[in-house]
Structure formats: C-alpha cells, structure tokens
Amino acid sequence: RAGAGAGGNAGPRSLSYNPAENAVLINSDVDGGTYELHVLPKGSVGGEGSSDSRRGAGASAVFVARNRFAVLDKGNHQILVKNLKDEVTKKCSPPDSATDAIFYAGTGALLCRSEDRMILFDVQQRATMAELATPYVKYVVWSPDMSLVAMLSKHAIVIANRKLGHACTVHETIRVKSGAWDDAGVFIYTTLNHIKYALPNGDSGIIRTLETPVYLTKVFGNTVYCLDRDGKNRQIQIDSSEYMFKLALGQRKYDVVLQMIKSGSLCGQSIIAYLQQKGFPEVALHFVKDESTRFELALECGNIEVALSAAQELDDKDTWHKLGVAALRQGNHQIVEFAYQKTKNFERLSFLYLITGNIEKLQKMLKISEMRGDVMGQFHNALYLGDVPERVKILENAGHHALAYLTAATHGMKEDAERLEAVLVEAGIAVPEVTEGEEIAPLTPPKPIIVGDNWPLLTVSKGFFEGVLSGEVDASAYAEGGFDDEAGAGWGDDLDIDLGGDDDKEKEEDPLAAAGLAAGSDEEKEGGDGSDSDAGWDMEDLDLPPDVGGGDDDGGVSAPRSSEDDDDDDDD
C-alpha cells in the first residue's frame, strides 16, 4: 500500500502471479511507470520467509513464460523480455508506434494496446497475429481455459476469442469497475452499483444490486469473491439461474434447460421475452400463466391446441380472429369455422363453406342473411349456391328490375322474365336485350366432389421441450444420442382428426375433444345428416326458423361431441 505522503496515482495498479515459480509482479505509476518482482520462497505460508525482490523502470510488466516476463519501455519504444533475475534476454519493437501498454495473452504472446485497437503480438516470432478495433482498454481478463478474453474499457466490455475474433460488445452507461470469468464461460462484471453478467453471444443482464462498489477477484458457483474499497476480502452470494439458463439454451444443452424448467426456479417477464426473442416460444409457454400471453406464444409456435384453450378463456373478437387466421394457415378449417362463428364473421363463413363444399351450411347462411336484412350477404350466398330464383327475388326486392329481368331471361326462367318485362314496360323503362348464342352459358358454381372434415394439415414440428413434456420423447434419449428436431411429431399430427385409422382410438386421442371440436360420427364424415351435422354453431342471438335450426331442440346448433360424451349417454 502507498505511503501517507504518496500521490493519488502512486499506489500499485496491477498484479501478475506466476504459480510455476511462485513469483509476483506488481506495477505502479511511480516515476512514469515502475514494477517490482518478488520471488517468494516455495512452501512459505502467510508471508513467512524472505522474498527475492527486484525493482525496475517500465510499464505493464507481465509474465510471458515460466521464467520470463515482458516490460514495455516507453522511453526507448521497446518491449524487453527479462528473466527472474531481472536480466534482459530479448528486445523487440512493439507492433504499433502508439502502443502504450501490454497485457498477458498466453505463453509467448502479448496483447498490445493502442488508442483504438488491441493487437495480438507473438514475442518469439516478433509478428502481429491479429488485431481488433476496441475502445481504450483498461483491463484484460482471460477465461480459465484461455479460450475467451474480456477487454474492459471505461463504458464497454469487448469479448473476443483466443485469436481476437470478435464475439460481442456490451455497452454500459455507468463506469465498468472490474470483472471475472466463472467456470461455465460467463463473464461477471461490476459497475458502480450492480453485479452483471455478459454471455459470449451478446446477452447481458443484472444479477443483483450493490450498496458499495466492489472489485471482483474470482467467481465460483454462486459465490463471488471480491475486494471492497477498504481492501478487505468479501464473499457475495448471487443467483446464477438466469444466466446459466440462457447459456444452456444458447449451447443447445436442452436437458439442462428442461431440468431448470421443471424445477420452477425461473420466472418473470424478462425470461419470457428472452425465450420469445430467441425463437423458443414453446418453452416460454411453460412459464406463462396469463392467457393473453399464452395465446400469442401458442400462435407463434403453431400450437393451435393451446391457442384454442386460451381463446376460449379470453373470448374476445380480436383473439378469435387471430386464431382463425392461424388455423387457416395450417389447413384446419374446423377451427377456422369455430373462430368465424364466435366473431359472427358471416362473409368469411360463407366463403369458407364455399371452398369446403358445405352446401347445407351455405343454405343456412342464406337464411341468416335474409333474417339480418343483409342484402349483399344474401346475394353473395345465392351466387355461391347457384340459386338463380333467389337472386332474381333479391334483385327484384331491391328495385333492380332490369338486372332481375336479365338474370331470369339468361337462365331460362320464362315466366319470371315475362312478369319482370311487364313491370319494366309499365314503369317506362327500356327492356334490356338478351344476347343469345352457343357461347353464352349461365354462371353457376361447380358442384363439390369430396366433402371432408379438415384438409391435410400443415405439420408444425414440435421441439425437444414440447416432446419431452408431453411424454412423446424421452429426455434420456437426448443425452444418449442427441435429439433431431425434425424427427419428432408435429402439431399437425395431433390436430389431423380424420385421416383414417381406428375411429374410437382417434377420438380418445383427439386434443380438441375437450373444446367441443372433435370429429363427428362416421355418418357425418361421409356427408350424412347426423344430428350434430351443424358443427360449432353458436348463434343464440339469432332466432332461426324451424327449417334452418337443425336437429337441436332449442333451434340452435351445437358443437360436435367427443367420444367421452357419447360414453356418458350410453351410461344414462
């Protein structure tokens, strides 16, 4: 420690230890830069025994070999390599004329600091191996295996690999005080009032706050060893679960991630946002209780089952619309129909029934449009159905007698054409001419050939986490032979509810049964008129006429029932 009369910069600035020779180098800024070399007796404990001490002029003295150390001689602009007797064994010029400090970089190598870059210099070959643009670096900290290096400047931390390949840069608004690597390869550093972490992939965060600044010396497990401003050793306990989780996720150690998920040691919006940002929404699902967030995450990872469950809890128009869009992308028009019904989106429903060939429900949509007084919807449904008499009636009721006449005459409805012609003549309106010829044919929609349930569904692959948590993938299989993301089942496999096979078994395994969206009976699948053929209707506010209401006693239409409901009926 500096004496009482020493200036503010007279104290030691850095220390370098050589365990092979039990030697210590202490650097200070006295007289423009000096160093002290102390070779301690081997086997001494607690400072017992005298040490062999030497002192010399020079800046940034660091060990470069078992019995060699390098010193930067700024006056002569040279790097001096000395032995433990403080004798010069080699001289070489620094790689840059602006070099003002040197740092340890492994055996026979140095990191040379210039104003705007760091240079990796081979002392033996006297050659520049690599360089990296950096802010003005104050400290250099190597990881235990020398694979990564953290270069600390006033307001930034630059992390690079052994050959100065840039990994990431972490910027801070408050001055960086110190840092140390833990055994897992995470850099822990301190600012004025925080202990923080930085991962090699650029992720960083706060571990805990500090009442007073500390200077890290070592990180082991959940314990941080440091010095306070009084020079006293301190131990601080930290929670490493957050950065260890992120590290395992980045290194694809999914078995570790899964263990942390099941232990429930992680929670909070930051973890959820991180998982979503890194492309693991299916993992974030297991941390979220809020239904709105669950719904968004489920859509992102293509889990229609969870999205449907969340939508039923939220039950708002925007949620059902988003679910319908996502289900349509996967080809699950059964869910699309259910979502459109919930939002009373009649136009989309009509078009859905058109492209799926559901003529019976199109006829119901025509009746509903008539009851709602929706003339355009009524006309569109009549077009979809190819119902020419209905179109003539709609045009006539709307006062478009000329269009009604043309429609009737074009489609061979002579009685209606004559009646409408008389109306036009009586009103003094010119009767439109109808062009006849072989090329002219009425516009009628094609008849559906196959009417099924869902289309072949888009398969959305399940990840490792979802497979293990659902019991489809054994966690030990990952540790033994790795896990292939493409080999697992997909969401489409769960939701494809009518692709043949054992119908009873299919009903039992159907994940949509609980939501009332399970496949219907064989009679329904073949296009029959089962009692539940109007799947999913929920139009309580519409008083449907008897010929539209379907088979339910209350005039409404219910969703298809699952096999469990059928079993209950058998018990009754």
C-alpha positions as CSV (number, residue, x, y, z in Angstrom):
1,R,0.0,0.0,0.0
2,A,1.3,3.5,-0.8
3,G,2.6,5.7,1.9
4,A,0.7,8.5,3.5
5,G,2.5,11.2,1.6
6,A,2.3,9.4,-1.8
7,G,0.2,10.9,-4.6
8,G,-3.1,9.6,-5.7
9,N,-1.5,7.5,-8.5
10,A,1.5,6.2,-6.6
11,G,-0.1,3.0,-5.4
12,P,0.1,-0.4,-7.1
13,R,-2.1,-0.6,-10.3
14,S,-1.9,-4.2,-11.2
15,L,-0.6,-7.6,-10.0
16,S,0.6,-10.6,-12.0
17,Y,1.3,-14.0,-10.4
18,N,3.4,-16.8,-11.7
19,P,2.4,-20.1,-9.9
20,A,5.2,-22.1,-11.5
21,E,7.9,-20.0,-9.9
22,N,5.9,-18.5,-7.1
23,A,6.7,-15.1,-8.4
24,V,4.7,-11.9,-8.3
25,L,4.9,-8.8,-10.5
26,I,3.5,-5.5,-9.1
27,N,3.0,-2.5,-11.4
28,S,2.6,1.1,-10.3
29,D,2.7,4.5,-11.9
30,V,5.5,5.9,-9.8
31,D,8.2,7.8,-11.8
32,G,6.3,7.3,-15.1
33,G,5.9,3.5,-14.5
34,T,7.8,1.0,-12.3
35,Y,7.5,-2.6,-11.5
36,E,8.5,-4.8,-8.6
37,L,9.4,-8.5,-8.9
38,H,9.1,-10.7,-5.9
39,V,10.1,-14.3,-6.0
40,L,8.6,-15.9,-2.9
41,P,10.2,-19.0,-1.2
42,K,8.3,-22.1,-2.1
43,G,6.4,-23.7,0.7
44,S,6.1,-20.5,2.7
45,V,2.8,-19.8,4.4
46,G,1.3,-16.5,5.4
47,G,4.3,-14.4,4.2
48,E,6.9,-16.4,6.2
49,G,10.5,-16.2,5.0
50,S,12.2,-13.5,2.9
51,S,11.5,-12.9,-0.7
52,D,13.9,-12.1,-3.5
53,S,12.8,-8.7,-4.6
54,R,13.9,-6.6,-7.6
55,R,12.6,-3.3,-8.9
56,G,12.9,-1.7,-12.4
57,A,11.5,1.0,-14.6
58,G,8.9,0.2,-17.2
59,A,5.2,-0.1,-17.7
60,S,2.9,-3.1,-17.7
61,A,5.2,-5.9,-16.6
62,V,3.6,-9.3,-17.3
63,F,4.8,-12.9,-17.4
64,V,5.1,-14.4,-20.9
65,A,6.7,-17.8,-19.8
66,R,7.5,-19.8,-16.8
67,N,10.7,-17.9,-16.1
68,R,10.3,-14.8,-18.3
69,F,8.4,-11.6,-18.1
70,A,7.9,-8.7,-20.6
71,V,8.2,-5.0,-19.8
72,L,7.2,-2.1,-22.0
73,D,10.0,0.5,-22.2
74,K,8.1,3.6,-23.4
75,G,11.2,5.8,-23.5
76,N,13.1,3.6,-26.0
77,H,9.8,2.3,-27.5
78,Q,10.8,-1.3,-26.9
79,I,9.4,-4.5,-25.4
80,L,12.0,-6.0,-23.0
81,V,11.9,-9.7,-22.2
82,K,13.7,-10.4,-18.8
83,N,14.4,-13.5,-16.7
84,L,13.6,-13.7,-13.0
85,K,17.0,-12.1,-12.2
86,D,15.7,-9.0,-13.9
87,E,18.2,-9.5,-16.8
88,V,17.3,-8.6,-20.3
89,T,17.2,-11.7,-22.6
90,K,15.5,-10.2,-25.6
91,K,14.4,-7.0,-27.1
92,C,11.8,-6.3,-29.8
93,S,9.8,-3.4,-31.2
94,P,6.1,-3.2,-30.4
95,P,3.7,-3.8,-33.3
96,D,2.4,-0.3,-33.3
97,S,4.1,3.0,-32.7
98,A,1.2,4.1,-30.4
99,T,1.5,1.1,-28.1
100,D,1.2,2.4,-24.5
101,A,0.5,-0.8,-22.6
102,I,0.9,-4.6,-22.8
103,F,-1.2,-7.4,-21.3
104,Y,-0.8,-11.1,-20.8
105,A,-2.1,-13.3,-23.8
106,G,-0.7,-16.7,-23.0
107,T,2.8,-18.2,-23.3
108,G,5.0,-16.2,-25.6
109,A,2.2,-13.8,-26.6
110,L,1.1,-10.3,-25.6
111,L,-1.9,-8.0,-26.1
112,C,-0.6,-4.6,-27.1
113,R,-2.9,-1.6,-26.5
114,S,-3.1,1.4,-28.9
115,E,-5.6,4.2,-28.8
116,D,-8.3,2.5,-30.9
117,R,-7.3,-1.2,-31.1
118,M,-5.8,-4.2,-29.4
119,I,-3.0,-6.2,-31.2
120,L,-2.1,-9.8,-30.5
121,F,1.7,-10.0,-30.7
122,D,3.9,-13.1,-30.8
123,V,7.0,-12.2,-28.9
124,Q,9.0,-15.2,-30.2
125,Q,8.3,-14.6,-33.9
126,R,8.1,-10.8,-33.4
127,A,4.9,-10.8,-35.6
128,T,1.4,-9.5,-35.3
129,M,-1.0,-12.4,-35.1
130,A,-4.3,-10.5,-35.1
131,E,-5.9,-7.1,-34.2
132,L,-9.3,-5.9,-33.1
133,A,-10.8,-2.4,-33.0
134,T,-11.8,-1.5,-29.5
135,P,-12.4,1.5,-27.2
136,Y,-9.5,2.4,-24.9
137,V,-8.9,-0.8,-22.9
138,K,-8.1,-0.5,-19.2
139,Y,-8.1,-4.2,-18.1
140,V,-7.9,-7.6,-19.8
141,V,-9.4,-10.7,-18.2
142,W,-8.9,-14.2,-19.7
143,S,-11.2,-17.1,-19.1
144,P,-9.8,-20.1,-17.2
145,D,-9.2,-22.2,-20.4
146,M,-7.8,-19.1,-22.3
147,S,-10.5,-19.6,-25.0
148,L,-12.1,-16.2,-24.4
149,V,-10.9,-12.8,-23.4
150,A,-12.8,-9.8,-22.0
151,M,-11.3,-6.3,-22.6
152,L,-12.7,-3.7,-20.2
153,S,-12.9,-0.1,-21.1
154,K,-14.5,2.8,-19.3
155,H,-18.0,2.2,-20.6
156,A,-17.8,-1.0,-22.6
157,I,-16.8,-4.7,-22.5
158,V,-15.4,-6.3,-25.6
159,I,-15.4,-10.1,-25.6
160,A,-13.3,-12.0,-28.2
161,N,-11.9,-15.5,-28.8
162,R,-8.3,-16.6,-28.5
163,K,-7.3,-15.2,-31.9
164,L,-9.1,-11.9,-31.2
165,G,-12.2,-12.9,-33.2
166,H,-14.9,-10.5,-32.1
167,A,-17.7,-12.2,-30.1
168,C,-19.7,-9.3,-28.7
169,T,-19.5,-5.8,-27.2
170,V,-21.6,-4.8,-24.2
171,H,-22.1,-1.1,-23.6
172,E,-22.7,0.5,-20.2
173,T,-23.8,4.0,-19.2
174,I,-22.1,3.6,-15.8
175,R,-18.4,3.0,-15.5
176,V,-17.2,-0.6,-15.5
177,K,-15.2,-1.4,-12.4
178,S,-14.0,-5.0,-12.6
179,G,-14.8,-8.4,-14.0
180,A,-14.0,-12.2,-13.7
181,W,-15.0,-15.3,-15.6
182,D,-16.8,-18.1,-14.0
183,D,-16.1,-21.8,-14.7
184,A,-19.1,-22.0,-17.2
185,G,-17.7,-19.4,-19.5
186,V,-19.9,-16.4,-18.4
187,F,-18.2,-13.1,-17.7
188,I,-19.3,-11.5,-14.4
189,Y,-18.5,-7.8,-14.0
190,T,-19.4,-4.9,-11.7
191,T,-20.4,-1.3,-12.2
192,L,-20.8,1.3,-9.6
193,N,-23.9,-0.2,-8.2
194,H,-24.6,-3.6,-9.9
195,I,-23.2,-7.0,-10.5
196,K,-23.9,-8.0,-14.0
197,Y,-23.3,-10.8,-16.5
198,A,-22.3,-11.0,-20.2
199,L,-22.6,-14.1,-22.4
200,P,-20.4,-14.6,-25.4
201,N,-23.4,-14.3,-27.7
202,G,-24.0,-10.7,-26.5
203,D,-26.8,-11.3,-24.0
204,S,-26.3,-9.4,-20.7
205,G,-28.3,-8.6,-17.6
206,I,-28.3,-7.6,-13.9
207,I,-27.6,-10.2,-11.3
208,R,-28.0,-8.0,-8.2
209,T,-27.5,-4.5,-6.9
210,L,-24.7,-3.3,-4.7
211,E,-24.7,-0.9,-1.8
212,T,-21.0,0.0,-2.3
213,P,-18.6,-0.7,-5.2
214,V,-16.6,-4.0,-5.2
215,Y,-13.8,-5.3,-7.3
216,L,-14.1,-9.0,-8.4
217,T,-11.2,-11.4,-8.0
218,K,-12.9,-14.8,-8.7
219,V,-16.4,-16.3,-9.3
220,F,-17.0,-19.8,-8.2
221,G,-20.5,-21.3,-8.5
222,N,-23.0,-18.9,-6.8
223,T,-20.2,-17.1,-4.8
224,V,-18.4,-14.0,-5.9
225,Y,-15.1,-13.2,-4.3
226,C,-14.1,-9.6,-4.3
227,L,-12.3,-6.7,-2.6
228,D,-14.1,-3.6,-1.3
229,R,-12.7,-0.1,-1.2
230,D,-11.0,-0.8,2.1
231,G,-9.0,-3.6,0.5
232,K,-10.9,-6.3,2.5
233,N,-11.9,-9.6,1.0
234,R,-15.6,-10.2,0.7
235,Q,-17.9,-13.0,-0.4
236,I,-21.2,-12.2,-2.1
237,Q,-23.9,-14.8,-2.9
238,I,-25.5,-14.5,-6.3
239,D,-28.3,-16.3,-8.1
240,S,-26.9,-17.7,-11.3
241,S,-30.0,-19.4,-12.6
242,E,-30.9,-16.8,-15.1
243,Y,-27.6,-16.6,-17.0
244,M,-27.0,-20.4,-16.7
245,F,-30.4,-20.9,-18.3
246,K,-29.6,-18.6,-21.1
247,L,-26.1,-20.2,-21.5
248,A,-27.6,-23.7,-21.7
249,L,-30.2,-22.6,-24.2
250,G,-27.5,-21.0,-26.4
251,Q,-25.3,-24.1,-26.2
252,R,-28.4,-26.3,-27.0
253,K,-28.0,-28.2,-23.8
254,Y,-31.7,-28.9,-23.7
255,D,-31.5,-31.5,-21.0
256,V,-30.2,-28.8,-18.6
257,V,-32.8,-26.3,-19.8
258,L,-35.6,-28.9,-19.2
259,Q,-34.3,-29.6,-15.7
260,M,-34.4,-25.9,-14.9
261,I,-37.9,-25.6,-16.3
262,K,-39.2,-28.4,-14.2
263,S,-37.6,-27.1,-11.1
264,G,-39.5,-23.8,-11.5
265,S,-36.5,-21.7,-10.5
266,L,-37.2,-19.2,-13.3
267,C,-40.0,-16.8,-13.8
268,G,-40.6,-13.2,-14.9
269,Q,-41.4,-11.3,-18.0
270,S,-37.7,-10.9,-18.9
271,I,-37.3,-14.7,-19.3
272,I,-40.5,-15.0,-21.3
273,A,-39.4,-12.1,-23.6
274,Y,-35.9,-13.6,-24.0
275,L,-37.3,-17.0,-25.0
276,Q,-39.7,-15.4,-27.5
277,Q,-36.9,-13.3,-28.9
278,K,-34.5,-16.3,-29.3
279,G,-37.2,-18.4,-31.1
280,F,-38.3,-20.7,-28.3
281,P,-42.0,-19.7,-27.7
282,E,-42.9,-23.3,-26.9
283,V,-40.5,-23.1,-23.9
284,A,-41.9,-19.7,-22.8
285,L,-45.4,-21.3,-22.7
286,H,-44.4,-23.3,-19.6
287,F,-43.6,-20.1,-17.7
288,V,-46.7,-18.1,-18.6
289,K,-50.0,-18.1,-16.7
290,D,-51.5,-15.0,-18.4
291,E,-53.9,-16.3,-21.0
292,S,-53.3,-13.4,-23.4
293,T,-49.6,-14.1,-23.4
294,R,-50.1,-17.8,-23.7
295,F,-52.3,-17.2,-26.7
296,E,-49.7,-15.1,-28.5
297,L,-46.9,-17.6,-27.8
298,A,-49.1,-20.6,-28.9
299,L,-49.7,-18.9,-32.2
300,E,-46.0,-18.2,-32.7
301,C,-45.0,-21.8,-32.2
302,G,-48.1,-23.1,-34.1
303,N,-49.7,-24.8,-31.1
304,I,-53.4,-24.5,-32.1
305,E,-54.5,-26.6,-29.2
306,V,-53.1,-24.3,-26.6
307,A,-54.2,-21.2,-28.6
308,L,-57.8,-22.6,-28.7
309,S,-57.8,-23.1,-25.0
310,A,-56.5,-19.6,-24.3
311,A,-59.0,-18.1,-26.8
312,Q,-61.9,-19.7,-25.0
313,E,-60.8,-18.2,-21.8
314,L,-60.3,-14.7,-23.3
315,D,-63.3,-14.9,-25.6
316,D,-62.9,-11.6,-27.4
317,K,-63.3,-10.8,-31.1
318,D,-59.7,-10.0,-31.9
319,T,-58.4,-13.2,-30.3
320,W,-60.9,-15.4,-32.3
321,H,-59.9,-13.6,-35.5
322,K,-56.2,-14.2,-34.9
323,L,-56.9,-17.9,-34.1
324,G,-58.9,-18.2,-37.4
325,V,-56.1,-16.8,-39.4
326,A,-53.5,-19.1,-37.8
327,A,-55.8,-22.2,-38.2
328,L,-56.4,-21.4,-41.8
329,R,-52.7,-21.4,-42.5
330,Q,-52.4,-24.9,-41.1
331,G,-55.5,-26.1,-43.1
332,N,-57.6,-26.7,-40.0
333,H,-60.9,-25.3,-41.4
334,Q,-62.8,-26.9,-38.5
335,I,-61.1,-24.4,-36.1
336,V,-61.5,-21.7,-38.7
337,E,-65.2,-22.2,-38.8
338,F,-65.5,-22.2,-35.0
339,A,-63.5,-18.9,-34.8
340,Y,-65.6,-17.2,-37.5
341,Q,-68.8,-18.3,-35.7
342,K,-67.5,-16.8,-32.5
343,T,-66.9,-13.4,-34.2
344,K,-70.1,-13.6,-36.3
345,N,-68.0,-13.1,-39.4
346,F,-70.7,-14.1,-41.8
347,E,-68.9,-13.2,-45.0
348,R,-65.8,-15.3,-44.2
349,L,-68.0,-18.1,-43.0
350,S,-69.9,-18.2,-46.3
351,F,-66.7,-18.2,-48.4
352,L,-65.3,-21.0,-46.1
353,Y,-68.3,-23.1,-46.7
354,L,-68.0,-22.5,-50.4
355,I,-64.4,-23.6,-50.7
356,T,-65.0,-26.6,-48.4
357,G,-68.1,-27.6,-50.4
358,N,-70.5,-27.4,-47.4
359,I,-73.7,-26.7,-49.4
360,E,-76.0,-27.3,-46.4
361,K,-74.4,-24.7,-44.3
362,L,-74.3,-22.2,-47.2
363,Q,-78.1,-22.6,-47.4
364,K,-78.3,-21.7,-43.7
365,M,-76.1,-18.7,-44.3
366,L,-78.5,-17.5,-46.9
367,K,-81.4,-17.7,-44.5
368,I,-79.4,-15.9,-41.8
369,S,-78.5,-13.1,-44.2
370,E,-82.2,-12.8,-45.0
371,M,-83.1,-12.6,-41.3
372,R,-80.4,-10.0,-40.7
373,G,-81.5,-7.8,-43.6
374,D,-78.1,-8.1,-45.2
375,V,-79.0,-7.8,-48.9
376,M,-75.4,-8.1,-50.2
377,G,-74.7,-11.1,-48.0
378,Q,-77.9,-12.7,-49.2
379,F,-77.0,-12.1,-52.8
380,H,-73.4,-13.4,-52.3
381,N,-74.7,-16.6,-50.7
382,A,-77.2,-17.0,-53.6
383,L,-74.3,-16.7,-56.0
384,Y,-72.2,-19.2,-54.1
385,L,-75.2,-21.7,-54.1
386,G,-76.0,-21.0,-57.8
387,D,-79.6,-20.3,-56.6
388,V,-80.9,-18.3,-59.6
389,P,-84.6,-17.9,-58.4
390,E,-83.2,-16.4,-55.1
391,R,-81.0,-14.0,-57.0
392,V,-84.0,-12.9,-59.1
393,K,-86.0,-12.3,-55.9
394,I,-83.3,-10.4,-54.2
395,L,-82.7,-8.1,-57.2
396,E,-86.5,-7.5,-57.6
397,N,-87.0,-6.7,-53.9
398,A,-84.0,-4.3,-54.1
399,G,-85.7,-2.4,-57.1
400,H,-83.2,-3.6,-59.7
401,H,-85.9,-4.9,-62.1
402,A,-83.7,-4.7,-65.2
403,L,-81.0,-6.8,-63.6
404,A,-83.6,-9.2,-62.3
405,Y,-85.1,-9.5,-65.8
406,L,-81.6,-10.2,-67.3
407,T,-80.9,-12.8,-64.7
408,A,-84.2,-14.6,-65.3
409,A,-84.0,-14.4,-69.1
410,T,-80.4,-15.6,-69.2
411,H,-81.2,-18.6,-67.1
412,G,-84.3,-19.6,-69.0
413,M,-86.9,-18.6,-66.3
414,K,-89.5,-17.5,-68.9
415,E,-92.4,-16.8,-66.5
416,D,-90.4,-14.6,-64.3
417,A,-88.8,-12.9,-67.3
418,E,-92.2,-12.1,-68.8
419,R,-93.5,-10.8,-65.5
420,L,-90.5,-8.6,-65.0
421,E,-90.7,-7.4,-68.6
422,A,-94.2,-6.2,-68.0
423,V,-93.1,-4.3,-64.9
424,L,-90.4,-2.6,-66.8
425,V,-92.8,-1.6,-69.6
426,E,-95.3,-0.3,-67.1
427,A,-92.6,1.8,-65.5
428,G,-91.5,3.1,-68.8
429,I,-88.0,1.6,-68.6
430,A,-86.4,0.2,-71.6
431,V,-86.2,-3.6,-71.6
432,P,-82.6,-4.8,-71.9
433,E,-81.7,-7.0,-74.8
434,V,-80.7,-10.6,-74.1
435,T,-77.9,-11.9,-76.3
436,E,-78.4,-15.5,-77.4
437,G,-75.8,-17.8,-78.7
438,E,-73.9,-21.0,-78.1
439,E,-71.0,-19.3,-76.4
440,I,-73.2,-17.8,-73.6
441,A,-73.6,-20.0,-70.6
442,P,-75.1,-19.3,-67.1
443,L,-72.6,-18.6,-64.3
444,T,-73.0,-21.5,-61.8
445,P,-70.6,-22.7,-59.2
446,P,-69.0,-26.1,-59.5
447,K,-70.5,-29.0,-57.5
448,P,-68.3,-30.3,-54.7
449,I,-66.8,-33.7,-55.4
450,I,-65.4,-34.5,-51.9
451,V,-66.7,-33.0,-48.7
452,G,-64.5,-33.9,-45.8
453,D,-63.5,-32.6,-42.4
454,N,-60.1,-30.9,-42.3
455,W,-57.7,-30.6,-45.3
456,P,-54.3,-32.3,-45.0
457,L,-52.9,-30.2,-42.2
458,L,-49.6,-28.3,-42.2
459,T,-47.3,-30.1,-39.9
460,V,-45.6,-27.8,-37.4
461,S,-42.7,-29.6,-35.8
462,K,-42.6,-30.0,-32.0
463,G,-39.4,-29.0,-30.3
464,F,-37.5,-31.1,-27.8
465,F,-39.2,-29.4,-24.8
466,E,-42.7,-30.0,-26.0
467,G,-42.0,-33.6,-26.9
468,V,-40.5,-34.4,-23.5
469,L,-43.1,-32.5,-21.5
470,S,-45.9,-34.3,-23.4
471,G,-44.2,-37.7,-22.9
472,E,-43.6,-38.4,-26.6
473,V,-39.8,-38.0,-26.3
474,D,-37.7,-39.5,-23.6
475,A,-35.3,-36.9,-22.1
476,S,-32.6,-39.6,-21.7
477,A,-32.7,-40.1,-25.5
478,Y,-31.2,-36.6,-26.0
479,A,-28.3,-37.3,-23.6
480,E,-27.6,-40.7,-25.2
481,G,-27.8,-39.9,-28.9
482,G,-28.9,-36.4,-29.4
483,F,-32.3,-35.1,-30.4
484,D,-33.3,-34.4,-34.0
485,D,-35.8,-31.6,-34.2
486,E,-37.2,-32.9,-37.5
487,A,-37.8,-36.4,-36.1
488,G,-40.4,-35.5,-33.6
489,A,-44.1,-35.4,-34.1
490,G,-45.8,-32.2,-35.3
491,W,-48.8,-30.2,-34.2
492,G,-50.5,-31.2,-37.4
493,D,-50.2,-34.8,-36.3
494,D,-52.3,-34.1,-33.2
495,L,-54.9,-32.0,-35.0
496,D,-55.4,-34.1,-38.1
497,I,-58.5,-35.7,-36.9
498,D,-59.9,-37.5,-39.9
499,L,-57.1,-39.3,-41.8
500,G,-58.4,-42.8,-41.4
501,G,-57.5,-45.5,-38.8
502,D,-59.2,-46.6,-35.7
503,D,-62.0,-44.1,-35.1
504,D,-62.5,-44.9,-31.4
505,K,-58.8,-44.6,-30.7
506,E,-58.7,-41.4,-32.8
507,K,-61.5,-39.8,-30.7
508,E,-59.8,-40.8,-27.4
509,E,-56.5,-39.1,-28.5
510,D,-58.1,-36.1,-30.1
511,P,-56.8,-33.0,-28.3
512,L,-59.7,-30.9,-29.4
513,A,-62.3,-33.0,-27.8
514,A,-62.2,-31.0,-24.7
515,A,-63.0,-27.9,-26.7
516,G,-66.0,-29.4,-28.3
517,L,-64.3,-29.7,-31.7
518,A,-63.7,-33.4,-32.0
519,A,-64.6,-35.3,-35.2
520,G,-68.1,-36.3,-35.6
521,S,-69.6,-39.7,-36.3
522,D,-68.9,-41.8,-39.4
523,E,-72.2,-40.7,-40.8
524,E,-71.1,-37.0,-40.6
525,K,-67.7,-37.8,-42.1
526,E,-69.4,-39.3,-45.1
527,G,-71.6,-36.3,-45.5
528,G,-74.7,-37.8,-43.8
529,D,-77.4,-35.9,-42.0
530,G,-76.4,-36.7,-38.4
531,S,-78.0,-34.9,-35.5
532,D,-74.7,-33.0,-35.0
533,S,-74.0,-32.1,-38.6
534,D,-74.2,-28.3,-37.9
535,A,-70.9,-28.4,-36.0
536,G,-69.9,-25.5,-34.0
537,W,-72.8,-23.1,-34.4
538,D,-73.4,-20.7,-31.5
539,M,-76.0,-18.2,-32.7
540,E,-78.1,-17.8,-29.6
541,D,-79.0,-14.2,-30.5
542,L,-80.5,-15.3,-33.8
543,D,-84.0,-16.8,-33.8
544,L,-83.6,-19.3,-36.6
545,P,-86.7,-20.6,-38.3
546,P,-87.5,-24.3,-37.9
547,D,-86.2,-25.3,-41.3
548,V,-82.8,-23.7,-40.5
549,G,-82.3,-24.6,-36.9
550,G,-81.1,-28.2,-37.5
551,G,-81.7,-31.1,-35.2
552,D,-81.3,-29.3,-31.8
553,D,-84.5,-28.9,-29.7
554,D,-83.7,-25.2,-28.9
555,G,-83.4,-24.2,-32.6
556,G,-79.6,-23.6,-32.3
557,V,-76.7,-25.7,-33.4
558,S,-74.2,-27.3,-31.0
559,A,-70.6,-28.3,-31.5
560,P,-69.7,-31.9,-32.2
561,R,-69.4,-34.0,-29.1
562,S,-66.4,-36.1,-28.1
563,S,-66.4,-39.8,-27.6
564,E,-66.5,-39.2,-23.8
565,D,-69.8,-37.5,-24.1
566,D,-71.1,-40.5,-26.1
567,D,-70.0,-42.9,-23.4
568,D,-71.8,-40.8,-20.8
569,D,-75.0,-41.1,-22.9
570,D,-74.6,-44.9,-23.0
571,D,-74.3,-44.9,-19.3
572,D,-77.5,-43.0,-18.9
